[in-house]
Amino acid sequence: MALGRRNLFKLAQWVFAAVVLFFAARSLATQWSRVELRLISVQFGWEWIAAATALILLTYALLIEGWRRILVAWDSHLPFGDAARIWFLSNLGKYVPGNIWSLTAMGVMAKRRGLSAIAAAGSSVIMQTVSLATGTAIVMVTSAKLLGQPLLVGLAVLLLLGLLLSAPRFLPPLAIWVGNLIGRELAPPFVPAASIWTAAVASALSWLFYGIAFQLFVRGLLGAAPGEISSYIAVYTAAYILGFISPIAPAGLGVRELTLAAFMTQLGLANEADAALVAIAARLWLTIVELVPSGLYIAAGATRRSLPN
C-alpha cells in the first residue's frame, strides 16, 4: 500500500513537472522578444549584485551550520569546513532529474568521512523539513503584511513562533513522512530541542536573507527595486518552495522562474518583460553562486590527490 502511494506520488510529480515546464517555456518564449529589447538597455549595478552574492553565501553558511547541529543527534560531528564541502558537492545532485541524488551523494561522502550514511541523509531530510516549515511560515507572515492587515500579521507571527517552539515535537515524525515520500526509509533518533531550534532559526534567517539578496539583485539588474522588502521575501520564498516540491524538475527549473515572474508582476515589482528578465537572470546568477564553491572544492580535492605522499 505504501509502495503504491509512493509510485502514485512520483507519477503526480512527473505530470505536474511536465505541465509546469510546458507553460513556463511557453510563457518565457512569448516574453523573449521584449526581454531582448530590455537587455539592450540593461546597465548592471555590480556593487548591488556583489552585495547580494555575499548575502547568499552567508545564507549557505547558516544552513550548513543548522545541518551540523542536527547531525549531533546521530552522535556525528563534522568540522565546518568538511560539512561545507559535503553540502556543496552533494547539492550538485539537485541538477539531475529525480529526488534522491543529493541525499545519495551526501551519504556516500559522509561515509568516507567516517559518518553514518543514515546520519547524513536523516539529518538532511530533517533540515529540509525545517526549511520548508519555516519558509511556509515566512510566506504567511510576509503575505499577511502585504495585505495590510495588522491582525493577520500578528496571527502569522504567532504561528511562526508556535512552529519554532513546537518543532522538536512534530518535525521528527514529519521528517519520517517526507523521507517515505521521497523514497528514503528513515527513522530519526531523538533530536535535541536545542538542535532543532537552532536549525529553525538558521532556516528562518536564511529565508529573510534570500529575500533581501533577491531585492539587491533586482536593483543591480534593473537599476531600481520598487516595493517593500517583505514583497521580495514573499516572492522568492514562495517561488523556491514551489520549485523544491516539484523535484522531478532539476533544481526547480521552470517552476521557480514562472512563479517569480508571475508574482513580481502581480505585486507590481516589475512589468512582464522585466519580471521575465529577472527570473532568467536570477536562475543564472544563483546557479553560478552555487557552482563556483562546488568547483573550488572539486579542484582542491583533485590537487590533493595529485600531490605525492
N, C-alpha and C positions, 0 to 999 in steps of 0.2 A: 504493500500500500504506500509506504513511504517512498519506495523507488518510483512508483507511478506518479506520485505528486512531484517528485524531483524532475522526472522526464517532462511532465506537463509544464513545469516552470521553465525549463530550458527551451522548450518549444515556444512558449509565450515570449521568451526573451528574443528568440530569433525573429519571430513575426514582428514584435514591437520594433526591434532594431531595423529591420528591413523597411518598415513603413516610415519610421522617423528619418532614416537616411535618404529615402526617396524624396520625401517632402523637403528635407534640409537641402539636398542637392538642387531640387527644382527652385526653391526659394532663393538660394545663393546665386544660381545661374541667372535668374531674372534680374537680380540686383547687380550683376557683374559689370554691365556697361556703365552704370552710374558709379560703381566703385572705381573703375578705371579712370573716369573723369576726375574723381575725387583724389586719386593717387597723385595726379599731376600737381595739385596744389598743396600736398602734404609737406610740412616742414617740421621735421622731428625735433622735439624738445628732449635731447638726450639726457639732460640733468634730471628730468622727471622720470624718464624710463630707468635710469640708473638707480634712483631712489626707490622706485617700485621693485626693481630686481633685488635690491638689498633687503627690502621688507619681505619678499617672497622667500629668500634664503633664511631669514630669521624664523619664518613660519615652519620651514623644514626642520630647523634645529629644535623648535618646540615640539613638533610631532615625534621626532626621533627620541627626545628625552621622555616624552609620555610613554612611548613604546618600551623604553628601557625600564621605566618604573613598573610597568605591568609584568615584564619578564621576571621580576623578583618573586612573583607568586609561584613560579616553577623552580625557585631556587637557582635561577640563572642570572649571571651578572656579565655585562659587557662594558668595556670602556667606550666612551662616547665615540671615539674615532672608529672603532670596529663596528659599532652599531650603525654609524652613518654610512660606512662602506656597504654593509649588508642591505641597509634600507634603500640606498640609491640604486645599487646594482639589481636588487630584486624588483625594484619599481619598474625596471625596463620591461618586465613581463606584461605590464598592462597594455603595451602597444601591440601585443599579439592577441588575435581574437580568442575569446574564451575567458574563463573566470578563475582559473587555478594556477596560472603560470607564475604570478608574483609570489603566491604562497609557496608553491613548489620550489622556486629558486631560493626563497628565504630559508626554507627548511634545509636545503642542501648546504647552503653557505653557513648556516648556524651549526650544522652538524660538523662541518670542517673546523669550526672554532671550538668544538668540544661541547656544544649545547645540544639539547634535545630538539629534534625537528618538530616534535609536537609542541614544545615550548614556544618555538619561533612562530609556528603557524597559529597556535592558540592565542598567543599574546597579540598577534597581528589582527586576528578576527575581532578580538575584544576591542582593540584600539580603533578599528574601523567602525565597530558598533557605537563606540563612544562618540566618534566624529560625526556619524550620521545622526545620532540623537541630539547632540549639542547643535549641529548645523540646522536641523529641523527647528529647534527652539529659537535659534538666532533668526531664521527666516520669519518665524511668527512674531518675534519682538520687533524686527525692523519693518515688517509689513504692517503691523499694527500702528507703528509710528507714522508710516506713510499715509494711512487712512485718516490721520489727525484725530484719533480717538484716545484721549488720555486713559480712559478706563481699560480699553483693550491693551494699551501699552503696559499698564500695571498688572493686568492678568497674565500677559505674556511673560513679563519679568518674573512673576511669582512661579509660573510654570517652569521657566528656565532654572530658577533656584531649586524648585522641587525635584527636577530631573537630576541636578547635580547632587543633591543631598540623598536621594534615594537610589542613585546609580549603583552602589555596591550590592543592593538587593536585586534589582531587576536586570542588570547587564549580563551576569553570568548565564542565566537561562536564555536570555535573548541572543547571546553570542552562540549558544548551542544551536538555537533555531536557525540563525544566519549561516552557521557552518554547515548544517544539514542541507540548506537550500543551495549552497554553492558547491556541495559535494565533498565537504571535509567533515568527517565524523570527529566531533570534538567534545571532550568532557573536561572543561577547565577546572582547576582546583580552586580552593578558596582564594579569592583575590583580596588582599588587604584594602580596606576602605580608603586609606590614605593614597594608595597607588591609583585607584580608580578616580578619586577626586583630583589628584594631580593631573592625570591624563585628561580628565574632563575640562579642567581649567585650561590646560595647554591647547586642547581642541577648540574651546570657545575663543580663546585669544587668537588662534590661527585663523579662524573664520573672519574675525574682525580685521586682522592684518591683511588677509587676502582681499577683502573688500576695499580697504584703504589703498592697497597696492594697485588694484584694478582702476580706481579713480585716478591715481597718479599716472598710470599708463595711458589712460584715455586722454588726460591733459597733455602728456608728451606726444601723443599721436595726432590729436585734433587741434591742439593749441588751447583748448578750454575743456572744462569738465563741469558743466552746469548741473545743479541739483545737489541734494544733501548727501553726506557720506552714507547715511542709512540706506539710501536708494541703491548705491553701488554694492553695499554689503548684501542687501537682499537679492539683487540681480545675480551677482557672482555666486553666492552660496546656493541659491535655488538651481542655477544652471549646472553647477558642479555636481550637486546631489542627483539631479535627473540624469546626468551623464554617467554617474557612478552606478546607479541602479539598473542601467542597461549595459551590462558588462560584455555582451556579445560585440558591441561596437567598441573597437580598441580605444581605450582611454576616453570613452565617451564621445568619440569622434562623430560629428554631425549633430548629436543631441545637444551638446553644450553650446555649439555655435548657434543653432537655431533658437535655443532658449535665450541666450544672451542678446541676440539681435531683436527678438520679439519683445522681450521685457524692457530693453533700453528704449525701444520705440514707444511702447505703451506708457512708460513713465516719463516720457518727454526728455530723456537724457541725450537723445540723438535722433536725427532723421533716419529714414530707412537706409540710405546709401552709407551714411557714416556708421550706423549700427552694424551693417554687414561688414564694413571695413574693419571695425573694431573687433568683431567676432573672429574674422580670419586672422588678423594681426595678433590678437591675444593668444590664439592657438599656436602660432609660430613662435611667439615670444616665450610662452611658458614651456613649450617643448624644448627650446634651446636651453632655458634655465635649468630644466631637469636633466638634459642630456650632457651638458658640459661637466658637471661634477661626476656623473657616471663615467664619462670618457676619461677624466683625470684619474679616477680610481682604477679603471682598466689599464691605463698607461702605466700607472705606478706599479700595479701588480705584474705587468709584463717586464718592467725594468728590474724588479726584484728577482724574478725568475731567471733573467738573463745574466745576473751578476754571478761571478764564480763563488763557490762556497769556501 
